[in-house]
C-alpha cells in the first residue's frame, strides 16, 4: 500500500456546543466532505476518535469502509491523535488532515503526495513561513518515529514531530494557488460564523485542466 489518510477528529469542537464532526454543511456531515475529497487519492482512510461511542456514532454516518482508531493516549494534544493514526497506517506515505476543512482540494492532496516522494514530508507553507502541518503528507515510518520521540518528551503539538524530521519539503502556497486559486483548501470551520461562510461558499471552484507551473 502506498497512500493512507489519517483524519483527526479530537479537539476540534471546543468552540461549538456540539460535535462539529457531524454538523451538516450543504446537507452533508462535515466529516463526509473531507472524506469524499481525499478518498480518490488514497488507498485507505483512518479516522482517529477518542471513544468507542464516537466509533459507533461516526460509523452510522460513514458506513463500513472507514477504519476507526482510538487515540490511546486520550490527550488534548493533536500529536497523540496523529501518532495513533500513523501507527495504524499501512501506506508508505500518509496524509494528515483535521476534520474541519471541508473544501480540501484533491488536486492539492495529489500534488503533496507527489512532492513527498523521497522526502520526510511535504508541508504547505505561506510566504510568511506559517505552515499547515495538518494538511500535509508525511513518510509514514519517519513521521511515526518522530511522533513517538516527541510524545515521550511530553510534547503534544504536531510541530514537535516536524522539528525532528530531516528532509522536509515545504510547498509554497504560491504553487498551490495554481490548483486552488482561493486557497479554500485551508479554510477551517472554527466557529458558527465560519460554518455560515462555508455554506455561502458552496462547492470548491473546479480547476481547468492544464500543466502546473512550478
C-alpha positions as CSV (number, residue, x, y, z in Angstrom):
1,X,0.0,0.0,0.0
2,X,1.4,3.4,-0.9
3,X,-1.0,6.1,0.3
4,X,-3.0,6.5,3.5
5,X,-5.0,9.3,5.0
6,X,-5.5,10.0,8.7
7,X,-8.3,12.3,9.7
8,X,-8.1,13.7,13.2
9,X,-11.4,14.4,15.0
10,X,-10.4,15.1,18.6
11,X,-10.1,18.6,19.9
12,X,-11.7,20.5,17.0
13,X,-15.1,21.2,18.6
14,X,-14.1,23.4,21.5
15,X,-16.0,26.5,20.2
16,X,-19.2,24.6,19.5
17,X,-21.9,23.4,21.7
18,X,-22.0,20.1,19.8
19,X,-19.6,17.8,18.0
20,X,-18.9,19.7,14.8
21,X,-17.7,16.5,13.1
22,X,-21.3,15.7,12.4
23,X,-22.5,19.2,11.7
24,X,-24.3,19.5,8.4
25,X,-22.9,21.6,5.6
26,X,-24.9,21.5,2.4
27,X,-26.9,18.6,3.7
28,X,-23.8,16.5,4.4
29,X,-21.9,15.9,7.6
30,X,-18.6,17.9,7.9
31,X,-16.5,14.8,8.1
32,X,-18.1,13.4,4.9
33,X,-16.9,16.5,2.9
34,X,-13.3,15.7,3.9
35,X,-13.5,12.0,3.2
36,X,-15.2,12.5,-0.2
37,X,-12.4,14.9,-1.2
38,X,-9.4,12.7,-0.2
39,X,-10.8,9.2,-0.9
40,X,-9.9,9.2,-4.6
41,X,-6.3,10.0,-3.8
42,X,-5.6,7.3,-1.1
43,X,-5.9,3.5,-0.6
44,X,-7.1,3.7,3.0
45,X,-8.7,6.2,5.3
46,X,-8.3,6.1,9.1
47,X,-10.5,8.2,11.4
48,X,-8.9,8.9,14.8
49,X,-11.5,9.2,17.6
50,X,-11.4,9.4,21.4
51,X,-14.1,6.9,22.4
52,X,-15.9,3.7,21.4
53,X,-19.1,5.8,21.4
54,X,-17.7,8.0,18.7
55,X,-16.8,5.0,16.6
56,X,-20.4,3.8,16.7
57,X,-21.8,7.3,16.0
58,X,-19.5,8.0,13.1
59,X,-19.8,4.5,11.6
60,X,-23.5,5.1,11.2
61,X,-22.8,8.2,9.2
62,X,-19.8,6.9,7.2
63,X,-20.6,3.3,6.6
64,X,-18.3,0.4,6.9
65,X,-15.4,1.4,4.6
66,X,-13.6,3.6,7.1
67,X,-11.1,2.3,9.7
68,X,-11.5,3.8,13.1
69,X,-8.6,4.1,15.6
70,X,-8.8,5.2,19.2
71,X,-6.4,7.8,20.4
72,X,-5.0,5.6,23.0
73,X,-3.3,8.5,24.8
74,X,-6.6,10.2,25.4
75,X,-4.8,13.6,25.3
76,X,-6.0,17.0,24.1
77,X,-2.8,17.3,22.0
78,X,-3.1,16.8,18.3
79,X,0.2,14.9,18.2
80,X,-1.1,11.9,20.1
81,X,-4.0,11.5,17.7
82,X,-1.6,11.8,14.8
83,X,0.7,9.2,16.4
84,X,-2.2,6.8,16.9
85,X,-3.2,7.2,13.2
86,X,0.3,6.9,11.9
87,X,0.8,3.7,13.9
88,X,-2.2,2.2,12.2
89,X,-1.5,3.5,8.7
90,X,-0.3,0.9,6.2
91,X,0.7,3.3,3.4
92,X,4.3,4.3,2.7
93,X,3.0,7.9,2.8
94,X,0.3,9.4,5.0
95,X,-1.9,12.5,4.6
96,X,-2.6,14.1,8.0
97,X,-5.9,16.0,8.0
98,X,-8.1,17.8,10.5
99,X,-11.8,17.2,10.2
100,X,-12.8,20.8,9.8
101,X,-11.5,21.7,6.3
102,X,-14.4,20.8,4.0
103,X,-13.0,22.4,0.8
104,X,-9.8,20.5,0.7
105,X,-8.7,20.0,-2.9
106,X,-8.0,16.5,-4.2
107,X,-5.6,18.1,-6.7
108,X,-3.6,19.7,-3.9
109,X,-3.6,16.5,-2.0
110,X,-2.3,14.6,-5.0
111,X,0.4,17.2,-5.5
112,X,1.6,16.9,-1.9
113,X,1.8,13.1,-2.3
114,X,3.9,13.5,-5.4
115,X,6.2,16.0,-3.8
116,X,6.7,13.9,-0.7
117,X,8.4,11.1,-2.7
118,X,11.9,10.8,-1.4
119,X,11.3,13.3,1.4
120,X,10.2,13.1,5.0
121,X,7.2,15.3,4.5
122,X,5.6,17.8,2.0
123,X,4.1,20.6,4.0
124,X,2.2,23.7,2.6
125,X,3.7,27.0,3.7
126,X,2.8,30.6,3.2
127,X,5.4,33.3,2.2
128,X,5.5,34.4,5.9
129,X,6.6,30.9,6.8
130,X,3.3,29.9,8.5
131,X,2.8,26.2,7.7
132,X,-0.2,23.8,7.6
133,X,1.1,20.6,9.3
134,X,-2.4,19.1,9.4
135,X,-2.9,19.4,5.7
136,X,0.4,17.8,4.8
137,X,1.8,14.4,3.6
138,X,4.4,12.5,5.6
139,X,6.6,9.5,5.0
140,X,4.8,7.2,7.5
141,X,7.7,5.4,9.2
142,X,9.8,8.6,9.6
143,X,6.8,10.6,11.0
144,X,5.8,7.8,13.3
145,X,9.3,7.6,14.9
146,X,9.5,11.4,15.2
147,X,6.0,11.5,16.8
148,X,6.9,8.8,19.3
149,X,10.1,10.7,20.3
150,X,8.2,13.9,20.7
151,X,5.4,12.3,22.8
152,X,7.9,10.6,25.0
153,X,9.4,14.1,25.7
154,X,5.9,15.3,26.7
155,X,5.4,17.4,23.6
156,X,1.9,17.2,22.2
157,X,2.0,19.6,19.2
158,X,2.5,18.3,15.7
159,X,5.2,20.9,15.2
160,X,7.3,18.9,17.7
161,X,7.2,15.9,15.4
162,X,8.1,18.1,12.4
163,X,11.1,19.5,14.2
164,X,12.5,16.0,14.5
165,X,12.2,15.2,10.8
166,X,15.0,15.6,8.3
167,X,14.3,16.2,4.7
168,X,11.1,18.2,4.9
169,X,9.9,19.8,1.7
170,X,7.9,23.0,2.2
171,X,5.4,23.7,-0.6
172,X,4.7,27.3,-1.2
173,X,1.1,28.4,-1.3
174,X,2.0,30.4,-4.4
175,X,2.4,27.0,-6.1
176,X,-0.7,25.6,-4.5
177,X,-2.7,28.6,-5.8
178,X,-2.2,27.3,-9.3
179,X,-4.5,24.4,-8.4
180,X,-6.6,26.2,-5.8
181,X,-6.7,29.9,-6.6
182,X,-8.6,31.0,-3.5
183,X,-6.7,28.6,-1.2
184,X,-10.1,27.2,0.0
185,X,-8.2,24.0,0.9
186,X,-7.1,25.8,4.1
187,X,-10.4,27.2,5.1
188,X,-11.2,25.8,8.5
189,X,-14.5,25.9,10.3
190,X,-13.7,27.1,13.8
191,X,-16.9,28.9,14.6
192,X,-20.6,29.1,13.7
193,X,-19.7,32.2,11.6
194,X,-17.2,30.0,9.6
195,X,-20.0,27.4,9.1
196,X,-22.2,30.1,7.6
197,X,-19.4,31.3,5.4
198,X,-18.8,27.8,4.2
199,X,-22.5,27.4,3.3
200,X,-22.2,30.6,1.3
201,X,-19.0,29.4,-0.4
202,X,-20.6,26.3,-1.8
203,X,-18.5,23.8,-3.6
204,X,-14.9,24.5,-4.3
205,X,-14.1,26.0,-7.7
206,X,-13.2,23.5,-10.4
207,X,-9.8,23.9,-11.9
208,X,-9.4,23.7,-15.7
209,X,-7.1,21.0,-16.9
210,X,-3.6,22.1,-17.8
211,X,0.0,21.8,-16.8
212,X,1.0,23.1,-13.4
213,X,3.6,25.8,-13.5
214,X,6.3,25.4,-10.9
